[in-house]
Amino acid sequence: MAAFTTTTTTAAALASPRPAVARSPAPSASRWAPPRRSPPAAGLRRAAAAPRRGVALLVKAKKETFSSFDELLENSEKPLLVDFYATWCGPCQYMVPILQEVHEKMSDKINIVKIDTEKYTSIANRYSIQALPTFIIFKNGEPCYRFEGALPADQLIQQIESALEAPSPK
């Protein structure tokens, strides 16, 4: 609904070509801005740095860059556990501290690599990733074991150990 402003008319106003009722200009798409809102009162803000349950999670990761996934597979001295994930995936985010725990317990046996399926769609397509998270264990550059879904740390360790005990693909 348009807002109208009325003006008083005089003899001079009637003689001029201006209308007796002036309309406020319609908002143009290029000049539209969202309404400004004041920030909440200081007492209503949540403390962003306060951890829940008094525990702060520290994730230590060694970020490495390879020119290709194939290079990563070829140059790996240990078997690789590859976690195919997406940033929007809840179970994938659940697995972050679990993978950290598994890394601490099994770093001498296996390397853990995370691959974002949104950024590296060609790799995800090559290995037919249809569910997230998907884990693939590679031995000697070849996939040897695959499983999907979030798992507790002890079950993930059991899956890894059973895959490592199986004979390598040729």
C-alpha positions as CSV (number, residue, x, y, z in Angstrom):
1,M,0.0,0.0,0.0
2,A,1.4,3.4,-0.9
3,A,1.7,6.2,1.6
4,F,0.1,9.5,0.6
5,T,0.9,13.0,1.9
6,T,-1.7,15.7,1.4
7,T,-0.8,19.3,0.8
8,T,-2.9,22.4,1.2
9,T,-4.1,23.9,-2.0
10,T,-4.0,27.7,-2.7
11,A,-4.8,29.7,-5.7
12,A,-1.1,29.7,-6.7
13,A,-1.0,26.0,-6.3
14,L,-4.0,25.5,-8.5
15,A,-2.4,27.6,-11.2
16,S,0.7,25.4,-11.2
17,P,0.7,22.1,-13.0
18,R,1.6,20.2,-9.8
19,P,-0.9,17.7,-8.4
20,A,-2.7,18.5,-5.1
21,V,-1.7,15.2,-3.6
22,A,2.0,14.3,-3.5
23,R,3.0,10.7,-3.4
24,S,6.1,9.4,-1.8
25,P,8.4,7.8,-4.3
26,A,8.2,4.0,-4.7
27,P,11.3,2.2,-3.4
28,S,13.6,1.2,-6.3
29,A,15.3,-2.1,-6.3
30,S,18.7,-0.5,-6.5
31,R,18.1,1.6,-3.4
32,W,16.5,-1.0,-1.2
33,A,18.3,-1.9,2.0
34,P,17.2,-4.2,4.8
35,P,15.9,-2.5,7.9
36,R,18.5,-1.7,10.5
37,R,18.2,-3.4,13.8
38,S,20.0,-2.5,16.9
39,P,22.2,-5.2,18.5
40,P,20.7,-7.1,21.5
41,A,21.4,-5.8,24.9
42,A,24.8,-6.9,26.4
43,G,23.1,-9.2,28.9
44,L,21.3,-11.1,26.1
45,R,24.3,-12.0,24.1
46,R,25.8,-15.5,24.4
47,A,29.4,-15.9,25.3
48,A,30.9,-17.2,22.1
49,A,34.1,-18.5,23.6
50,A,32.4,-20.4,26.5
51,P,32.7,-24.1,25.8
52,R,29.8,-26.4,26.6
53,R,30.3,-28.7,29.6
54,G,33.6,-27.1,30.4
55,V,35.5,-29.0,27.7
56,A,37.3,-27.3,24.8
57,L,38.1,-29.4,21.8
58,L,41.5,-29.0,20.3
59,V,41.9,-30.5,16.9
60,K,45.4,-30.9,15.7
61,A,45.7,-31.5,12.0
62,K,48.6,-31.5,9.6
63,K,47.4,-29.9,6.4
64,E,49.3,-31.0,3.4
65,T,48.8,-30.2,-0.3
66,F,49.3,-32.6,-3.1
67,S,49.1,-32.0,-6.8
68,S,46.7,-34.9,-7.2
69,F,45.0,-37.6,-5.2
70,D,46.9,-40.2,-7.2
71,E,50.2,-38.7,-6.0
72,L,48.9,-38.9,-2.4
73,L,48.1,-42.6,-2.8
74,E,51.4,-43.4,-4.5
75,N,53.6,-41.5,-2.0
76,S,51.9,-42.8,1.2
77,E,54.1,-45.1,3.2
78,K,51.2,-46.3,5.4
79,P,47.7,-47.3,4.5
80,L,45.3,-44.4,4.2
81,L,41.9,-43.9,5.7
82,V,40.1,-41.4,3.5
83,D,37.1,-39.7,5.0
84,F,34.8,-38.3,2.3
85,Y,32.7,-35.6,3.9
86,A,30.8,-32.3,3.4
87,T,30.8,-29.2,5.6
88,W,27.0,-29.2,5.8
89,C,26.8,-32.9,6.9
90,G,25.9,-33.3,10.6
91,P,27.3,-36.9,11.0
92,C,30.5,-35.7,9.2
93,Q,31.0,-33.0,11.8
94,Y,30.3,-35.6,14.6
95,M,33.2,-37.6,13.2
96,V,35.8,-34.8,13.6
97,P,36.8,-35.5,17.3
98,I,36.4,-39.2,16.7
99,L,38.9,-39.1,13.8
100,Q,41.3,-37.1,16.0
101,E,41.1,-39.8,18.7
102,V,41.6,-42.5,16.2
103,H,44.6,-40.6,14.8
104,E,46.2,-40.3,18.2
105,K,45.8,-44.1,18.9
106,M,46.7,-45.4,15.4
107,S,49.1,-42.9,13.9
108,D,51.8,-45.5,13.7
109,K,49.6,-47.8,11.5
110,I,47.5,-45.6,9.3
111,N,47.3,-42.0,7.9
112,I,43.9,-40.2,7.9
113,V,42.9,-37.9,5.1
114,K,39.7,-35.9,4.8
115,I,38.3,-35.0,1.3
116,D,35.5,-32.5,0.9
117,T,33.1,-34.0,-1.7
118,E,31.8,-30.5,-2.6
119,K,35.3,-29.2,-3.6
120,Y,36.6,-32.4,-5.1
121,T,33.6,-33.8,-7.0
122,S,35.8,-35.7,-9.5
123,I,37.4,-37.8,-6.7
124,A,34.0,-38.4,-5.1
125,N,32.5,-39.5,-8.5
126,R,35.5,-41.8,-9.2
127,Y,34.8,-43.7,-5.9
128,S,31.0,-43.5,-6.2
129,I,30.4,-41.6,-3.0
130,Q,26.7,-41.6,-2.4
131,A,26.4,-41.3,1.4
132,L,28.2,-39.2,3.9
133,P,30.5,-39.8,5.6
134,T,32.1,-42.5,3.5
135,F,35.4,-44.1,4.6
136,I,37.7,-45.9,2.2
137,I,40.9,-47.6,3.3
138,F,43.6,-47.7,0.7
139,K,46.5,-50.1,0.7
140,N,49.3,-49.8,-1.8
141,G,47.3,-47.1,-3.6
142,E,44.2,-49.3,-4.1
143,P,40.9,-49.3,-2.2
144,C,40.6,-52.4,0.0
145,Y,37.8,-51.6,2.4
146,R,34.8,-49.3,2.4
147,F,32.2,-48.4,5.0
148,E,29.6,-45.6,5.5
149,G,28.1,-43.7,8.3
150,A,29.3,-42.2,11.6
151,L,30.8,-44.6,14.2
152,P,32.1,-44.4,17.7
153,A,35.9,-44.4,18.0
154,D,36.1,-48.0,19.3
155,Q,34.0,-49.4,16.4
156,L,36.0,-47.3,13.9
157,I,39.3,-48.7,15.2
158,Q,37.9,-52.2,14.9
159,Q,36.9,-51.6,11.3
160,I,40.4,-50.2,10.5
161,E,42.2,-53.1,12.2
162,S,40.1,-55.7,10.4
163,A,40.8,-54.0,7.1
164,L,44.6,-53.8,7.8
165,E,44.7,-57.5,8.7
166,A,43.0,-58.5,5.4
167,P,45.3,-59.4,2.5
168,S,46.2,-56.5,0.2
169,P,44.6,-56.1,-3.2
170,K,46.8,-56.9,-6.1
